[in-house]
Amino acid sequence: MKIKNIGVNGEVEDLSNLPKQNEILFVLDSVGWTEFNKARASNIKSLKHVRKAYSHSYYTPPSIEAMFRGAVPQPENKCFWPYGRYSTAGENVVIPTTMQNLGYHTYLLSSNLLISTERTVAGSDVISCHEGMFENCFTNDTQKMSAGSLIDWFLSHFEEPFFAFFLVIETHTPYLGKDKEQETQIKAIELVDKEIGRLKKIKTELDTRLIVTSDHSEAWSDNNKRNQGHNPRKYYQYIRDGRMKRLTEVFLASGVL
């Protein structure tokens, strides 16, 4: 569902006459525009529309909630909500629930433990809004966090029409180390890209639109230990030295399969 279908007051417009098509929103955790460009990610880059975009926050829970409310990363350089809940899209606009009301099957597939429970509290004022929004949920455990296993599960369970949301963790973990050239993350992007190639070959009766993006970027430093890669504790210092822009600079790729 496209953002233009949400009215200026945050109300979902009448979508009953729109032709049905399957929707996949696939999020690579913590991937910036620069690292995406360096990666040999042919499956993602071969989608019809590929461009730089900016996420709505610099860390995972609020960015994902924004997407659930219909706000995928946008071309304008705006970080809408560095703290707290997303509000400009309207409290009643929740895309998975809206899709359910239109007769879609909804799937949440993730290897990020932040959204592996029915209700997750992150920090003091960010609350996940996915409780009750998805009829089919699959989350990995810490022993097997892979995009491949999520895709395996989905390919053996999906029914049409569907809205499927993926959030994968492989691309996030490298920031915990001292990888100054980001090569570990770039390799992870390429591994996930190979798995996305399997989704591009999916056999469905309806057209399927695939959107691939990220929830936030990294502000790579000489030593990314102590949570200095993203979600900085010294938020205003990051604004002053220009690193905040990097934290929201991601990519957005989309196309009909």
C-alpha positions as a printed Julia matrix, in Angstrom:
257×3 Matrix{Float64}:
   0.0     0.0     0.0
   1.44    3.36   -0.98
   1.7     6.36    1.27
  -0.44    8.46   -1.09
  -3.44    6.36   -0.03
  -3.32    7.95    3.41
  -5.3    11.18    3.67
  -3.95   14.45    5.06
  -5.76   13.88    8.36
  -4.19   10.47    8.83
  -7.29    8.54    7.72
  -7.03    5.67    5.28
  -8.82    6.53    2.06
 -11.25    4.1     0.39
  -9.08    1.32   -0.99
 -11.84   -1.14   -1.82
 -11.64   -0.53   -5.58
  -7.88   -0.96   -5.86
  -6.72   -4.14   -7.67
  -5.23   -6.65   -5.25
  -1.52   -7.38   -5.38
   0.79   -9.06   -2.91
   3.1    -6.8    -0.91
   6.51   -7.66    0.59
   8.35   -5.1     2.74
  11.87   -6.4     3.43
  14.07   -4.47    5.89
  17.83   -4.96    6.25
  18.66   -3.79    9.76
  21.22   -0.97   10.04
  22.3    -0.55    6.39
  23.36    2.86    5.13
  23.38    4.17    1.57
  27.19    4.08    1.33
  27.52    0.45    2.4
  24.61   -0.58    0.16
  26.34    1.02   -2.83
  29.57   -0.84   -2.1
  27.85   -4.22   -1.86
  27.37   -6.53   -4.85
  23.64   -6.79   -4.23
  22.41   -7.57   -7.73
  18.96   -8.83   -6.72
  18.1    -5.66   -4.84
  19.76   -3.31   -7.31
  17.95   -4.88  -10.28
  14.57   -3.74   -8.94
  13.01   -1.01  -11.03
  13.39    1.87   -8.56
  16.55    2.23   -6.45
  17.47    5.49   -4.69
  18.83    7.13   -1.58
  16.27    7.72    1.15
  16.08    8.81    4.77
  14.57    6.77    7.57
  12.17    8.3    10.06
  14.43    7.61   13.04
  17.98    6.53   13.81
  17.21    3.28   15.62
  15.0     0.27   15.09
  11.71    0.34   17.08
  10.48    3.82   16.06
  11.55    3.3    12.44
   9.64    0.02   12.25
   6.57    1.55   13.85
   6.69    4.3    11.22
   6.71    1.66    8.49
   3.77   -0.14   10.1
   1.94    3.18    9.88
   2.7     3.52    6.16
   5.79    5.74    6.36
   8.67    4.03    4.56
  11.94    5.99    4.22
  11.51    9.09    2.06
  13.8    11.1    -0.27
  13.66   14.22    1.92
  16.35   14.57    4.57
  14.06   14.56    7.61
  14.28   12.62   10.85
  10.67   12.91   11.96
  10.86   11.51   15.45
  14.22   11.11   17.19
  12.29   10.23   20.38
   8.87    8.8    21.1
   5.96    7.58   19.03
   5.27    8.42   15.43
   2.23   10.69   15.31
   1.98   12.57   12.01
   0.45    9.6    10.16
  -2.45    9.31   12.57
  -2.91    6.86   15.4
  -5.49    4.77   13.53
  -3.43    4.18   10.4
  -1.76    0.78   10.78
  -0.99   -0.78    7.42
  -1.05   -4.52    8.36
  -4.43   -4.14   10.07
  -5.78   -2.19    7.11
  -4.56   -4.94    4.79
  -6.29   -7.56    6.96
  -9.51   -5.59    6.68
  -9.14   -5.73    2.9
  -8.86   -9.53    2.98
  -5.07   -9.91    2.97
  -3.09  -12.5     4.91
  -0.48  -10.7     7.02
   2.93  -12.11    7.95
   5.59  -10.84   10.38
   8.96  -12.54    9.9
  11.94  -11.36   11.9
  15.26  -12.35   13.42
  15.43   -9.15   15.48
  14.57   -9.94   19.07
  13.23   -6.41   19.61
  10.02   -7.39   17.87
   9.96  -11.09   18.75
   7.39  -10.63   21.51
   3.77   -9.58   21.25
   4.54   -6.28   22.9
   8.01   -4.78   23.25
   9.07   -1.75   25.27
  12.29   -0.12   24.09
  13.61    2.71   26.22
  11.14    4.85   28.11
   8.78    6.05   25.45
   8.89    3.82   22.33
   6.36    1.0    22.23
   6.01   -1.44   19.35
   2.56   -1.35   17.78
   2.46   -4.77   16.12
   0.37   -6.54   18.75
  -2.59   -8.14   16.98
  -1.63   -6.69   13.59
  -0.31   -9.92   12.04
  -2.14  -13.21   11.8
   1.03  -15.2    11.07
   4.27  -14.54   12.97
   7.63  -16.26   12.79
  10.67  -15.02   14.71
  14.06  -16.68   14.9
  15.85  -17.52   18.1
  19.4   -16.51   18.92
  20.81  -19.77   17.6
  19.67  -19.3    14.02
  19.22  -15.69   12.98
  19.13  -15.98    9.22
  17.14  -14.49    6.38
  17.2   -17.9     4.73
  15.22  -19.64    7.47
  12.62  -16.85    7.49
  12.19  -17.13    3.73
  12.0   -20.93    3.98
   9.12  -20.6     6.44
   7.3   -18.0     4.36
   7.57  -19.9     1.07
   5.99  -22.95    2.68
   3.18  -21.07    4.46
   1.98  -18.05    2.47
  -1.53  -17.64    1.1
  -2.64  -14.94   -1.33
  -3.27  -12.08   -1.24
  -0.6   -11.32    1.35
   1.27   -8.51    3.1
   4.62   -9.8     4.41
   7.04   -7.85    6.56
  10.64   -9.08    6.97
  13.24   -7.62    9.35
  16.61   -9.42    9.24
  19.51   -9.06   11.68
  22.59  -10.27    9.75
  23.42   -6.8     8.5
  23.21   -5.23   11.98
  25.74   -7.17   14.04
  29.04   -5.97   12.45
  28.83   -2.56   14.11
  29.74   -4.16   17.45
  33.32   -4.71   16.27
  36.22   -2.62   14.96
  35.46   -2.99   11.26
  36.7     0.4    10.04
  36.09   -0.41    6.36
  32.65   -1.97    7.0
  33.62   -5.03    4.97
  31.88   -7.41    7.34
  28.58   -5.59    6.91
  29.0    -5.4     3.13
  29.47   -9.18    2.99
  26.35   -9.59    5.12
  24.36   -7.4     2.68
  25.5    -9.64   -0.17
  24.45  -12.81    1.69
  20.98  -11.42    2.39
  20.72  -10.27   -1.24
  21.16  -13.88   -2.4
  18.22  -14.92   -0.22
  16.11  -12.06   -1.61
  16.77  -13.55   -5.03
  14.63  -16.51   -3.93
  11.73  -14.17   -3.19
  12.06  -12.65   -6.66
  11.37  -16.08   -8.13
   8.23  -16.67   -6.07
   5.31  -18.19   -8.0
   2.06  -16.38   -7.28
  -1.27  -15.85   -8.98
  -1.25  -12.12   -8.24
   1.43   -9.55   -9.0
   3.82   -9.11   -6.09
   5.42   -5.79   -5.2
   8.74   -6.02   -3.35
  10.11   -3.09   -1.34
  13.59   -3.43    0.17
  14.96   -0.81    2.56
  16.62   -0.29    5.96
  15.42    1.05    9.29
  18.47    3.23    9.97
  22.14    3.58    9.07
  25.42    3.63   11.0
  27.71    6.5    11.94
  30.85    4.43   11.55
  33.75    5.49   13.77
  37.28    4.18   14.3
  35.91    1.99   17.07
  32.22    1.09   16.95
  32.15   -0.45   20.4
  29.98    0.87   23.23
  26.93    1.5    21.02
  28.61    4.27   19.05
  27.46    2.88   15.69
  23.9     4.16   16.04
  21.34    5.21   18.66
  23.95    7.53   20.21
  23.81    8.4    23.88
  25.3    11.81   23.06
  22.47   12.75   20.69
  23.11   16.51   20.5
  26.81   15.98   19.92
  25.91   13.85   16.91
  23.78   16.68   15.57
  26.59   19.2    16.03
  29.24   17.13   14.26
  26.94   16.11   11.38
  26.75   12.39   12.15
  22.98   12.41   12.67
  22.36   12.74    8.93
  24.38    9.59    8.35
  22.27    7.69   10.87
  19.14    8.12    8.76
  20.68    7.9     5.27
  19.51    4.57    3.87
  18.31    3.09    0.55
  14.92    2.29   -0.92
  14.42   -0.21   -3.74
  11.11   -1.38   -5.16
   9.55   -3.14   -8.11
   6.77   -5.51   -9.19
   8.02   -9.1    -9.55
